[in-house]
Amino acid sequence: MQKRRNKKVREIFFLHATIFILAISFVMSKLAAESMSQYGLFSLPCMRSLFFYGILTVIYATAWQHHLEKFELSFLYTNRSFYMIWSQI
């Protein structure tokens, strides 16, 4: 019983870590847009932000697929709203 509970807690922690990655990717896309307007598309700050945005999006998409196997969709989307809190932090 305790082992199953610990596993569920780890899965929820992993879910919120994934949501935190989503929030960071949104921040990276915002940084890319700002640096693109200031320096242009092929500037180093813009390319760096776009690179990290792409990497974080791939990590998020892979982890989200894992979570779809573990949780119900309604539970996932109610927890996904935490990205607003994580992005403010």
C-alpha positions as CSV (number, residue, x, y, z in Angstrom):
1,M,0.0,0.0,0.0
2,Q,2.7,2.4,1.0
3,K,4.8,1.5,-2.1
4,R,1.9,2.2,-4.4
5,R,1.2,5.5,-2.7
6,N,4.9,6.6,-3.0
7,K,4.8,5.7,-6.7
8,K,1.7,7.8,-7.2
9,V,3.4,10.8,-5.4
10,R,6.4,10.4,-7.6
11,E,4.2,10.4,-10.7
12,I,2.4,13.6,-9.6
13,F,5.8,15.2,-8.9
14,F,7.0,14.2,-12.3
15,L,3.8,15.6,-13.8
16,H,4.4,19.0,-12.1
17,A,8.0,18.9,-13.3
18,T,6.7,18.4,-16.8
19,I,4.3,21.3,-16.4
20,F,7.2,23.4,-15.1
21,I,9.1,22.6,-18.3
22,L,6.1,23.8,-20.3
23,A,6.1,27.1,-18.4
24,I,9.9,27.5,-19.0
25,S,9.3,26.8,-22.7
26,F,6.7,29.6,-22.9
27,V,9.1,31.9,-21.2
28,M,11.8,31.0,-23.8
29,S,9.3,31.7,-26.7
30,K,8.6,35.1,-25.2
31,L,12.4,35.8,-24.9
32,A,12.8,34.7,-28.5
33,A,10.1,37.0,-29.7
34,E,11.6,40.0,-27.8
35,S,15.1,39.3,-29.0
36,M,13.8,38.9,-32.6
37,S,12.2,42.3,-32.5
38,Q,15.3,43.9,-31.1
39,Y,18.2,42.1,-32.9
40,G,16.6,40.2,-35.8
41,L,16.0,36.6,-36.5
42,F,19.5,35.4,-37.0
43,S,21.0,37.1,-33.9
44,L,22.7,35.0,-31.2
45,P,20.1,35.8,-28.5
46,C,17.2,34.9,-30.7
47,M,18.8,31.7,-32.0
48,R,19.7,30.6,-28.5
49,S,16.2,31.2,-27.2
50,L,14.6,29.4,-30.1
51,F,17.0,26.5,-29.6
52,F,16.1,26.1,-25.9
53,Y,12.4,26.6,-26.8
54,G,12.7,23.7,-29.2
55,I,14.5,21.4,-26.8
56,L,12.1,22.1,-24.0
57,T,9.1,21.5,-26.2
58,V,10.4,18.1,-27.3
59,I,11.1,17.2,-23.7
60,Y,7.6,18.3,-22.7
61,A,5.9,16.5,-25.6
62,T,7.7,13.2,-24.7
63,A,6.9,13.5,-21.0
64,W,3.2,14.4,-21.8
65,Q,2.9,11.2,-23.8
66,H,4.2,9.3,-20.8
67,H,1.6,11.0,-18.5
68,L,-1.2,10.1,-20.9
69,E,-0.6,6.5,-20.1
70,K,-0.5,7.0,-16.4
71,F,-3.4,9.4,-15.7
72,E,-6.8,10.3,-17.0
73,L,-7.0,13.1,-19.4
74,S,-9.3,15.2,-17.2
75,F,-6.8,15.0,-14.3
76,L,-3.9,16.0,-16.6
77,Y,-5.7,19.1,-17.9
78,T,-6.8,20.2,-14.5
79,N,-3.1,20.0,-13.3
80,R,-1.9,21.6,-16.5
81,S,-3.4,24.9,-15.4
82,F,-0.6,25.1,-12.9
83,Y,1.7,26.3,-15.7
84,M,0.4,29.8,-15.0
85,I,1.7,29.5,-11.4
86,W,5.0,28.0,-12.4
87,S,5.6,30.7,-15.1
88,Q,5.0,33.4,-12.5
89,I,7.6,31.8,-10.2
